[in-house]
Amino acid sequence: MDTILQEPTWLAVQRDLGHDVADLSGPGWRAGAVLQRRRVGSFLYCPYGPVVAEPGALPAALTALTGEARRAGAWFLRLEPMPAGDGLEPGRGRDVAELREVLAARGARISPSDVQPRRTRLIDLRRPPEDLLAGMTGSIRTIYRNGHKKGLAVEASSDPADIAILLGFLELTASRKGIRTHPERYLRQVAATLMPRDAAKLYITRQHGTPVCAALVYDSATVRTFAHAAVPAQHRRLRPNQPLIVQAMLDARARGQHAADLFGIAPTDDPSHPWAGFTAFKRSFGGIDVAHTGTWDLPVRSAAYGLYRQARSTLDASRQGERRVRRALAAARSSARPAGSPAS
């Protein structure tokens, strides 16, 4: 897919962050990769890549990337091969299946966890605006059209300094939910590198001039990706993110882009999955579910990679144990709380 993560602009972000990068290409393929150094070894990571014109081009890309990984001293390659295009091609599912077959035949293994989302929601923007809106739920259309009645207005900024608005909202969300977000330095560098290149924009919903919602989008030639967003809890009743997303899609259509990538939905349709809520929200804007190849590891130094998998397995088991303890403690606190007392 035509993804920002395989554009020269994204490699520029990684260089500006201090990473070593590789920019490789050959007949029918291209690959941008970043050297990831870890306490236990290092690997060459190719996010949503290599991008190939057809699955038969993947072996040559793997050979070139393996050589680059050896030169860099990496233990393995981490890959997420993608068919070229905007992601809406009719035969894309077949190509993804063939890419997985090529990876397995070359000795690649499914990574312990996906880095980039394996499934996403794509919306075809190559339609008249009225048809695009018709594909959304009635509530989304109503909120978009009536936002001005609440004093809501959506704007797009190309000023890297405005990333501070999103950073503030993300900090509030992380504090409230007890989750981690991308480091401030990372997002500030992304904005500083991409915005002047017209490869990113910050969308802001304001109520009577006050920011109440923000989202950072990335732009490749044909795809607008919704990467980071936050709505403070006190503003959720305004529903300010719905008009923001709709406006950003309409703007992308006006730019000539083919698809809006809402960037990640639940890997299953299990309604109890932790991502089920925001998956349903993303589907309310219309579009189709699209499956990617997933994250795969291709060993470059087999013995060293075996050590990495063993260390990773031990770490994952430890984290699972910690989560079980936290759940047990939470359940114990809940059962010990007097009837009618507020939750902590």
N, C-alpha and C positions, 0 to 999 in steps of 0.2 A: 504494500500500500504506500501511497505517496505520503510519507510521514515526516514531520519536522525532525524526528530523532535520527533520520538519515540524511539530513541536509547539511551542507557546509556551515550554515549558521549555527547548528547545534554543536558541531565540532569546535567552533569558535568559543562557545560558552564553556566547553570542557577545558580548552586551553587556558581561557581566562581564569578558570578555577584552579589551574595548576596541574592538570592531568596530562599525561602523554597520550596522544591520539594517533590513529592510523586512518588514512583515507585511501582506500583501495578500489580498483574497478577493473573490469575485463569485459569481454564480449558477453552481453546479456546480463551483467550483474554489477552491483556497486555495494560497497560496504564501508561504513564509518564505524570505528571501534575505539573504545577507551580502555586504557590499562587501569585495572582496579587492584591496588595493593592492599593486602590484608595481613593480619598478624600471622595467619597460617597460609602462606603462599600468596599467589596473585593470579589473576585471570584477565584475559582480554575479552571485554564485553561489547557485543554488537547489538544495541537496542533496536528492536523491530527490524532487524537486518540479519544477513544481507538481503537486499531487495533484488529479486531476479525476474527477468522477463518471462521465463518459463522454468519449471523444475529441473530440466536437464542442465541448466547453467549453474546449479548449486554446487556440484562437486568441485568445479574449478574455483569457485569462491572459497570453499572450505580449505582447499589446498593452499591458496594464497594467504588466508587468515591463519592457518596453522604455521606457515613459515614465519609470519609476522609475530605470532605468539612465541615461537622458539627464540627469535631474535631478542624479544623483550624479556625472556626468562619466565614467561607465564606458565603455570601448571596446566591450564586448560582454557578452552574457549567457552564462552557463554553466549548463546545465539538465540535469535528469535526470527528466523527467516520469514520473509514476506513476499507474496506475489506483487509485481509492479501494478500500478493503477490507483484508482481512487477508492478501492475497496467495495465498489458496487457492481463489479463485473459478474455476469451470470455464472461463469465457470470457476469462480474463485474457490468454492468449497472443494472442488476436485483437485485444484492446484495445491491447496493447503494439505490435503491428504497425501498427495505425492511428495511434497516437501518432507513430511514426517517419515515417509518410507525411505527417502534418500538419507535422512539423518540417521535413522536406525541402521541402515545398511553400512554407513560409514563408522559405526561404533559409538554414536552419540547416545546419551542417556537423558531422560527427562530430568530436569533440574529439581532439587529438593523443594523449591517453591518458585512460582512465576515472579519475575521482576516487573515487567509491564503486564497489564491486564490481558488475560487470554480471550475474553469475550468483551464486546463493546456494542454500543448502539450507534448506528450510522443513519443519518438523515439525508436523503437526496435533495440537494438544493437546486437542481436543474429544472425547476418548475416555476410557474407564475407564483407570486407571493400569496395569492388567495388560495391556491392549491396547497401550498406549504402549510398555511394556517389551517386549512380544512383537515389535514392529517393529524392535527393535535386534538386533544380532548376539548370539549366545550368549555370546561372551567379554565383551561389555559388561555383560550381565545378571549374569554370574558375578562380575565385578570389583565391580559395584555392591553386590551382596548380601553379598559376603565381605570388603568393605573393613575391617569392624570387626575381623577376625581379624589384620590388620596394624596395628591401633591407629589406623585412619583414621576421622576424623569430619568432616563437612561442616557449616559454619555460614554464615549470611548476616548481613552487617553493614550498617547504615545510618549508621555513624559515619564522616564524611569523613576523620578522622585515620588510619583503617585503610588508606587508599589507599597509605600508606607501605610496606605489605607487598608490594603489587603492584609498586610502583616499584622496590623493591630487587630483586625477581625479574627485572623487565624489564631492569634495568641489567646483571645477570649474563648474561642471554641475549644482549643486544646486544654485550657485551664478548667473549663466546665466539664468536659468529657474525660479528662485524664488521659489524653492521647498525645502522641508525638506528631509534629508537623515538620516540614522541611526547614532546615536552619535558615535564619534570617539572611545570613551571608549568601547562601545559595540563591534564594529568590531575588535578592538585590542584584546579584551578578547576572542572573538570567534576564532581568529587566534591562540592565545596563547594556548588555550585549545584543539582545534581540530587538528591543524597541526601536533603536535608531536604524536598524536594518529592515524595518517594516515586517518583522517576523513574529511580533507579539503585540498585543494590546491589552490594556486593563479596562474592563467595563465596570462602571460604577452606577448603581442606582442611588439617587438622592431623593430625599423627601424635603421639599422646601429648602433645598441647598445642602442639607446634611446627609453625608454618606450613610446608607443603611444596608448596603450589600456590595460585594465586589467579586470579580472573577477575572482571572488571567487566561487569555486564549493564545494559542500558538498557531502560526499560519505557514503552511507550505504552499506550493503552487496551486493545489486543487483541494486541500483539506484544511478546515479550521478545527483545531482540537481544544476542547474545554479542559484545561489542565488543573487549575486550582481555584477554589471558590469558598466563600464564607459568608454567612448571614448571622449576625449576633442574635442571641435568643430573644432579646427585647424587641427585635424588629420582625420576627418571623410572622406575626399576625398580619403584617402588611403584604406578605407574599411578594417581596421585591425581586426575588431571583427569577421568577417566571418571566416577567417582561424583559429582564436583562438577557436571558437566554434567547428569547424570541428575537429581540432586536439584533443580537450578535449574529444570529443565523441569517436574518434578512440582509445585514451588512455584508456578510460573507458571500451571499448570493450576488449582491451588487458588485462585489470585487471579482466575480467570475469563478469563484470556487465551486467545486462540485458537491462536496459533502461536509457535513458537520459531524465530528466524532465526539460523542459525549464521554468518551474515555473511561470505559470500564463498567461492567455490570456483573452481577453474581455469576460464578462459574456453573451454577445449576439453577433450576427453577424451583428449588425447595423454598417454600414460603417462610421457613424458619431460619434460613441463611442470614447471617448478620448484614449482608448487603441487600436483602430483599426489599427493604424500604426505599432506598435510593434507586434501585433498579426499576421499581414501579414508577417512581417519579420521572426517570429518564424516558421510559417508554411512553409517558403521557405526551411527549412532544412528537410522537410518530416515529417513522423510520423502521429499520429492521435490525435484528440481532445478527452480529457477525462474529464468527469464530476465527481466531488467529492460530498460528502454529504452536504457540506456547514457548516456554523457555527450556532450552536444551543445553547440556554440557557435553563438549567433545574433548576428552583427555589429550593433552600434549605430552605430559610426563605421567605415564600410567600409575607408577608406584606413588608418586606425590599426590596425584588426584585421589587415589585410594585413601591416603591419610586424611585428605580434606573431607571426604565423605564420612569417614569414621568420626572425625572431630565434629562435623556438622550434626551427625546423628546424636552424639552425646549432648551437644548443646540444645538441640530441639527437645530431647527427652527431659533435660533439666528445666527448660521453659514450660513444658507441659505440666511438669510436677508443680512448678510455682503457680501456674494458673489454677490447678486443682486445689491447691492450698488456699489461694485467694477466694475461690468460689465457696469452699467449705467454711472459711471464716465469715464471709458475707452471709451465708445461710445461717450460721450460728448466731450472728448478731441479729438477723431478722427474726429468728425464732425466739430470741431472748427479749426482744423489744415488747414492752407492755402494749396491750391492745389499745388502739386509738392514738398511739404516740407517733409523731411525724418521723419520716425516714431521714436519716442523716445525710 
